[in-house]
Amino acid sequence: MFRYHADHHTFLNLENLDPDLPSRLEIKYVKGPIMKFLFVATLPLFYGLRPVILRPLKPNAYEIINVVSVFFVDYLIV
């Protein structure tokens, strides 16, 4: 997620580049008090998945090593 955070600061407020800006789909459908409540209730999900869906980045070697090591340690714990 660090690379998306760096992109946020590099492309601050540029549509389609800043991963923290809402997508057009979110802007179109999140209207009215009920939808806004549901959106805020699920905000961590939207905030975490938005950059991965809208602008996926190719994982680098360190990220792959990190994922493999986390699953390995989790396996050892279980």
C-alpha contacts under 8 A as a table, 3 or more apart, distances in Angstrom:
res1	aa1	res2	aa2	distance
1	M	4	Y	5.27
1	M	5	H	6.36
2	F	5	H	4.99
2	F	6	A	6.17
3	R	6	A	5.01
3	R	7	D	6.16
4	Y	7	D	4.90
4	Y	8	H	6.17
4	Y	19	P	6.53
4	Y	51	P	6.85
5	H	8	H	4.97
5	H	9	H	6.60
5	H	19	P	7.81
6	A	9	H	5.27
6	A	10	T	6.12
7	D	10	T	4.88
7	D	11	F	5.76
7	D	12	L	7.80
7	D	17	L	7.38
7	D	18	D	6.33
7	D	19	P	7.08
8	H	11	F	5.46
8	H	12	L	5.41
8	H	17	L	7.70
8	H	18	D	4.83
8	H	19	P	5.77
8	H	20	D	6.38
9	H	12	L	5.21
9	H	18	D	7.82
10	T	18	D	7.94
11	F	14	L	5.52
11	F	17	L	5.88
11	F	18	D	5.19
12	L	18	D	5.63
13	N	17	L	7.99
13	N	18	D	5.89
13	N	21	L	7.01
14	L	17	L	5.55
14	L	18	D	5.53
15	E	18	D	6.17
15	E	21	L	7.14
16	N	19	P	7.44
16	N	23	S	7.95
16	N	54	L	7.96
17	L	55	R	7.81
18	D	21	L	5.87
19	P	22	P	7.89
19	P	50	R	6.96
19	P	51	P	5.06
19	P	54	L	7.94
19	P	55	R	7.70
20	D	47	Y	7.30
20	D	50	R	7.98
20	D	51	P	7.61
22	P	26	E	5.98
22	P	27	I	6.60
23	S	26	E	5.21
23	S	27	I	6.36
23	S	50	R	7.87
23	S	54	L	7.99
24	R	27	I	4.99
24	R	28	K	6.01
25	L	28	K	5.09
25	L	29	Y	6.19
26	E	29	Y	5.45
26	E	30	V	5.56
27	I	30	V	5.74
27	I	31	K	7.66
28	K	31	K	7.32
29	Y	35	M	7.71
30	V	35	M	5.29
30	V	36	K	5.68
30	V	39	F	7.02
31	K	34	I	7.94
31	K	35	M	5.84
31	K	36	K	6.18
32	G	35	M	5.71
32	G	36	K	6.12
33	P	36	K	5.10
33	P	37	F	6.03
34	I	37	F	5.13
34	I	38	L	6.27
35	M	38	L	5.06
35	M	39	F	5.99
36	K	39	F	4.97
36	K	40	V	6.11
37	F	40	V	5.20
37	F	41	A	6.03
38	L	41	A	4.97
38	L	42	T	6.22
39	F	42	T	5.24
39	F	43	L	5.72
40	V	43	L	4.81
42	T	45	L	5.49
42	T	46	F	6.52
43	L	46	F	5.02
43	L	47	Y	5.81
44	P	47	Y	5.02
44	P	48	G	5.91
45	L	48	G	5.27
45	L	49	L	6.07
46	F	49	L	5.35
46	F	50	R	5.57
47	Y	50	R	5.60
47	Y	51	P	7.64
48	G	51	P	7.01
48	G	52	V	7.67
49	L	52	V	5.30
49	L	53	I	6.14
50	R	53	I	5.37
50	R	54	L	5.89
51	P	54	L	5.28
51	P	55	R	5.46
51	P	56	P	6.63
52	V	55	R	5.74
52	V	56	P	4.66
52	V	57	L	7.32
53	I	56	P	5.93
59	P	63	E	5.97
59	P	64	I	6.67
60	N	63	E	5.48
60	N	64	I	6.50
61	A	64	I	5.18
61	A	65	I	6.18
62	Y	65	I	5.10
62	Y	66	N	6.06
63	E	66	N	4.95
63	E	67	V	6.23
64	I	67	V	5.20
64	I	68	V	6.21
65	I	68	V	5.20
65	I	69	S	6.02
66	N	69	S	5.19
66	N	70	V	6.08
67	V	70	V	5.19
67	V	71	F	6.27
68	V	71	F	5.31
68	V	72	F	6.10
69	S	72	F	4.97
69	S	73	V	6.10
70	V	73	V	5.25
70	V	74	D	6.07
71	F	74	D	5.01
71	F	75	Y	6.03
72	F	75	Y	5.04
72	F	76	L	6.29
73	V	76	L	4.99
73	V	77	I	6.20
74	D	77	I	5.06
74	D	78	V	6.21
75	Y	78	V	5.23
